[in-house]
Amino acid sequence: MANLDLSRSLGRWYEIARLPFVFEDGLVNTSATYSLQADGNIQVLNEGYRNTFTGKKEKARDWAWVPDPARTAKLKVSFFGPFAGGFYRPAPRQRRRPNEP
């Protein structure tokens, strides 16, 4: 997995598709906001609305870090205390101008 510039992954990201995940069951308009903290870790705020866009807003605050600086595309994300799972960030698509290959 190639190295990625972490700063390009910060900010709010909306899901367009996902695999089933317990926290997101029944949620719509889901997003994850990634914020770099002073200690170098990343705060992850997952949000979504229960069943409809006007449903109850659900939130989960998580932490992520890059376990291997040589492979910055891989993050470890802690969702529940000491339990952490691997997460690979896809490379952001480059914007192209019309008529560019």
NUVEX-308569 format. One record per residue (C-alpha): residue number from 1; residue in three letters; x, y, z. Coordinates in nm, 3 decimals, decimal comma. Example, Ala and Ser with C-alpha at 12.3 -4.5 7.8 and 13.67 -1.06 7.14 Angstrom:
# residues 2
pos; code; px; py; pz
1; ala; 1,230; -0,450; 0,780 .
2; ser; 1,367; -0,106; 0,714 .
***
This chain:
# residues 101
pos; code; px; py; pz
1; met; 0,000; 0,000; 0,000 .
2; ala; 0,148; 0,333; -0,103 .
3; asn; 0,217; 0,619; 0,134 .
4; leu; -0,048; 0,888; 0,146 .
5; asp; -0,036; 1,246; 0,266 .
6; leu; -0,236; 1,228; 0,590 .
7; ser; -0,337; 1,595; 0,567 .
8; arg; -0,536; 1,517; 0,249 .
9; ser; -0,755; 1,275; 0,448 .
10; leu; -0,850; 1,520; 0,723 .
11; gly; -1,193; 1,679; 0,732 .
12; arg; -1,543; 1,541; 0,678 .
13; trp; -1,607; 1,244; 0,451 .
14; tyr; -1,954; 1,117; 0,356 .
15; glu; -2,016; 0,750; 0,289 .
16; ile; -2,142; 0,649; -0,051 .
17; ala; -2,128; 0,275; 0,026 .
18; arg; -2,026; 0,056; 0,318 .
19; leu; -2,002; -0,293; 0,455 .
20; pro; -2,232; -0,372; 0,749 .
21; phe; -2,109; -0,231; 1,080 .
22; val; -2,299; -0,251; 1,410 .
23; phe; -2,278; 0,120; 1,495 .
24; glu; -2,411; 0,223; 1,153 .
25; asp; -2,702; -0,020; 1,139 .
26; gly; -3,013; 0,183; 1,052 .
27; leu; -2,820; 0,508; 0,999 .
28; val; -2,845; 0,730; 0,692 .
29; asn; -2,642; 1,032; 0,582 .
30; thr; -2,338; 0,892; 0,762 .
31; ser; -2,007; 1,074; 0,777 .
32; ala; -1,668; 1,056; 0,944 .
33; thr; -1,470; 1,365; 1,040 .
34; tyr; -1,094; 1,320; 1,082 .
35; ser; -0,903; 1,577; 1,293 .
36; leu; -0,529; 1,575; 1,363 .
37; gln; -0,453; 1,613; 1,734 .
38; ala; -0,146; 1,775; 1,895 .
39; asp; -0,005; 1,431; 1,988 .
40; gly; -0,014; 1,317; 1,623 .
41; asn; -0,315; 1,089; 1,668 .
42; ile; -0,634; 1,139; 1,473 .
43; gln; -0,974; 1,196; 1,628 .
44; val; -1,253; 1,031; 1,431 .
45; leu; -1,611; 1,152; 1,478 .
46; asn; -1,863; 0,917; 1,314 .
47; glu; -2,215; 1,059; 1,273 .
48; gly; -2,542; 0,957; 1,114 .
49; tyr; -2,918; 0,989; 1,147 .
50; arg; -3,144; 0,708; 1,267 .
51; asn; -3,356; 0,572; 0,977 .
52; thr; -3,432; 0,910; 0,807 .
53; phe; -3,255; 1,240; 0,739 .
54; thr; -3,464; 1,396; 1,018 .
55; gly; -3,412; 1,108; 1,264 .
56; lys; -3,215; 1,117; 1,586 .
57; lys; -2,849; 1,207; 1,532 .
58; glu; -2,610; 0,936; 1,653 .
59; lys; -2,238; 1,000; 1,723 .
60; ala; -1,935; 0,792; 1,809 .
61; arg; -1,597; 0,947; 1,887 .
62; asp; -1,300; 0,724; 1,807 .
63; trp; -0,922; 0,752; 1,780 .
64; ala; -0,689; 0,651; 1,500 .
65; trp; -0,315; 0,642; 1,450 .
66; val; -0,062; 0,539; 1,187 .
67; pro; 0,104; 0,226; 1,332 .
68; asp; 0,386; 0,217; 1,075 .
69; pro; 0,521; 0,551; 0,943 .
70; ala; 0,654; 0,363; 0,637 .
71; arg; 0,294; 0,270; 0,541 .
72; thr; 0,084; 0,583; 0,596 .
73; ala; -0,214; 0,443; 0,403 .
74; lys; -0,288; 0,209; 0,695 .
75; leu; -0,455; 0,336; 1,011 .
76; lys; -0,546; 0,161; 1,333 .
77; val; -0,882; 0,277; 1,468 .
78; ser; -0,994; 0,223; 1,826 .
79; phe; -1,372; 0,206; 1,844 .
80; phe; -1,419; 0,060; 2,191 .
81; gly; -1,140; 0,113; 2,445 .
82; pro; -0,844; -0,117; 2,387 .
83; phe; -0,991; -0,283; 2,077 .
84; ala; -0,856; -0,153; 1,746 .
85; gly; -0,907; -0,256; 1,388 .
86; gly; -0,708; -0,195; 1,072 .
87; phe; -0,831; 0,053; 0,815 .
88; tyr; -0,682; 0,127; 0,474 .
89; arg; -0,740; 0,472; 0,331 .
90; pro; -0,794; 0,475; -0,046 .
91; ala; -0,585; 0,720; -0,241 .
92; pro; -0,784; 1,037; -0,311 .
93; arg; -0,864; 1,074; -0,680 .
94; gln; -0,680; 1,344; -0,861 .
95; arg; -0,902; 1,612; -1,009 .
96; arg; -0,870; 1,638; -1,383 .
97; arg; -0,968; 1,909; -1,621 .
98; pro; -1,196; 1,830; -1,915 .
99; asn; -1,008; 1,678; -2,210 .
100; glu; -0,719; 1,555; -1,990 .
101; pro; -0,638; 1,184; -2,010 .
***
